[in-house]
Amino acid sequence: MATEKTLHYPIDYEAYDTEEIIEIIEFLHLIEAMHETFDAAQSEILLKKHTRFQSIINNKSEEKRIDKAFEAQTGISIYRFMKKIKT
Protein backbone atom coordinates (compact mmCIF):
# COMPACT_ATOMS: atom_id res chain seq x y z
CA MET A 1 0.00 0.00 0.00
CA ALA A 2 1.49 3.33 -1.12
CA THR A 3 1.76 6.09 1.44
CA GLU A 4 1.07 9.56 0.17
CA LYS A 5 3.31 12.38 1.41
CA THR A 6 1.31 14.97 3.35
CA LEU A 7 2.56 18.52 3.20
CA HIS A 8 1.78 21.20 5.69
CA TYR A 9 2.10 24.32 3.63
CA PRO A 10 3.97 27.14 5.35
CA ILE A 11 0.99 29.48 5.51
CA ASP A 12 -0.08 31.61 8.45
CA TYR A 13 -3.68 30.37 8.38
CA GLU A 14 -4.74 33.06 10.86
CA ALA A 15 -3.59 35.89 8.58
CA TYR A 16 -5.82 35.06 5.59
CA ASP A 17 -9.45 34.30 4.95
CA THR A 18 -10.61 30.92 3.65
CA GLU A 19 -10.76 32.00 0.00
CA GLU A 20 -7.22 33.41 0.14
CA ILE A 21 -5.89 30.23 1.74
CA ILE A 22 -7.53 28.17 -1.00
CA GLU A 23 -5.93 30.36 -3.67
CA ILE A 24 -2.49 30.09 -2.04
CA ILE A 25 -2.77 26.30 -1.79
CA GLU A 26 -3.96 26.02 -5.41
CA PHE A 27 -0.92 28.02 -6.49
CA LEU A 28 1.47 25.82 -4.50
CA HIS A 29 -0.20 22.64 -5.83
CA LEU A 30 0.16 23.91 -9.39
CA ILE A 31 3.86 24.61 -8.89
CA GLU A 32 4.37 21.06 -7.62
CA ALA A 33 2.42 19.58 -10.53
CA MET A 34 4.20 21.66 -13.16
CA HIS A 35 7.58 20.94 -11.62
CA GLU A 36 6.95 17.20 -12.04
CA THR A 37 5.51 17.40 -15.55
CA PHE A 38 6.03 20.76 -17.20
CA ASP A 39 3.04 21.83 -19.27
CA ALA A 40 3.63 25.01 -21.25
CA ALA A 41 -0.11 25.39 -21.74
CA GLN A 42 -0.51 25.89 -17.99
CA SER A 43 2.20 28.57 -17.80
CA GLU A 44 -0.31 31.37 -18.32
CA ILE A 45 -2.52 30.00 -15.55
CA LEU A 46 0.49 29.72 -13.24
CA LEU A 47 1.53 33.31 -13.99
CA LYS A 48 -1.97 34.55 -13.11
CA LYS A 49 -2.03 32.48 -9.92
CA HIS A 50 1.42 33.83 -9.00
CA THR A 51 0.22 37.41 -9.42
CA ARG A 52 -2.75 36.62 -7.19
CA PHE A 53 -0.46 34.87 -4.67
CA GLN A 54 1.69 38.00 -4.47
CA SER A 55 -1.34 40.25 -4.04
CA ILE A 56 -2.64 38.07 -1.19
CA ILE A 57 0.71 37.83 0.61
CA ASN A 58 1.58 41.46 -0.22
CA ASN A 59 4.81 41.30 1.78
CA LYS A 60 8.24 40.39 0.34
CA SER A 61 9.61 39.02 3.60
CA GLU A 62 6.54 36.78 4.00
CA GLU A 63 6.93 35.61 0.38
CA LYS A 64 10.56 34.73 1.09
CA ARG A 65 9.61 32.89 4.29
CA ILE A 66 6.98 30.83 2.45
CA ASP A 67 9.41 30.14 -0.41
CA LYS A 68 12.14 28.97 1.95
CA ALA A 69 9.79 26.69 3.92
CA PHE A 70 8.15 25.37 0.72
CA GLU A 71 11.58 24.59 -0.74
CA ALA A 72 12.61 22.80 2.46
CA GLN A 73 9.53 20.57 2.17
CA THR A 74 9.40 20.02 -1.59
CA GLY A 75 12.83 20.87 -2.96
CA ILE A 76 11.18 23.48 -5.19
CA SER A 77 11.98 27.17 -4.91
CA ILE A 78 8.93 29.24 -5.85
CA TYR A 79 11.20 32.14 -6.84
CA ARG A 80 13.49 30.09 -9.08
CA PHE A 81 10.63 28.14 -10.63
CA MET A 82 8.68 31.31 -11.48
CA LYS A 83 11.84 32.89 -12.89
CA LYS A 84 12.24 29.83 -15.14
CA ILE A 85 8.58 30.03 -16.25
CA LYS A 86 8.91 33.73 -17.12
CA THR A 87 11.93 33.17 -19.37
C-alpha positions in Angstrom: 0.0 0.0 0.0 1.5 3.3 -1.1 1.8 6.1 1.4 1.1 9.6 0.2 3.3 12.4 1.4 1.3 15.0 3.4 2.6 18.5 3.2 1.8 21.2 5.7 2.1 24.3 3.6 4.0 27.1 5.4 1.0 29.5 5.5 -0.1 31.6 8.4 -3.7 30.4 8.4 -4.7 33.1 10.9 -3.6 35.9 8.6 -5.8 35.1 5.6 -9.5 34.3 5.0 -10.6 30.9 3.7 -10.8 32.0 0.0 -7.2 33.4 0.1 -5.9 30.2 1.7 -7.5 28.2 -1.0 -5.9 30.4 -3.7 -2.5 30.1 -2.0 -2.8 26.3 -1.8 -4.0 26.0 -5.4 -0.9 28.0 -6.5 1.5 25.8 -4.5 -0.2 22.6 -5.8 0.2 23.9 -9.4 3.9 24.6 -8.9 4.4 21.1 -7.6 2.4 19.6 -10.5 4.2 21.7 -13.2 7.6 20.9 -11.6 7.0 17.2 -12.0 5.5 17.4 -15.6 6.0 20.8 -17.2 3.0 21.8 -19.3 3.6 25.0 -21.3 -0.1 25.4 -21.7 -0.5 25.9 -18.0 2.2 28.6 -17.8 -0.3 31.4 -18.3 -2.5 30.0 -15.6 0.5 29.7 -13.2 1.5 33.3 -14.0 -2.0 34.5 -13.1 -2.0 32.5 -9.9 1.4 33.8 -9.0 0.2 37.4 -9.4 -2.8 36.6 -7.2 -0.5 34.9 -4.7 1.7 38.0 -4.5 -1.3 40.3 -4.0 -2.6 38.1 -1.2 0.7 37.8 0.6 1.6 41.5 -0.2 4.8 41.3 1.8 8.2 40.4 0.3 9.6 39.0 3.6 6.5 36.8 4.0 6.9 35.6 0.4 10.6 34.7 1.1 9.6 32.9 4.3 7.0 30.8 2.5 9.4 30.1 -0.4 12.1 29.0 2.0 9.8 26.7 3.9 8.2 25.4 0.7 11.6 24.6 -0.7 12.6 22.8 2.5 9.5 20.6 2.2 9.4 20.0 -1.6 12.8 20.9 -3.0 11.2 23.5 -5.2 12.0 27.2 -4.9 8.9 29.2 -5.9 11.2 32.1 -6.8 13.5 30.1 -9.1 10.6 28.1 -10.6 8.7 31.3 -11.5 11.8 32.9 -12.9 12.2 29.8 -15.1 8.6 30.0 -16.3 8.9 33.7 -17.1 11.9 33.2 -19.4 
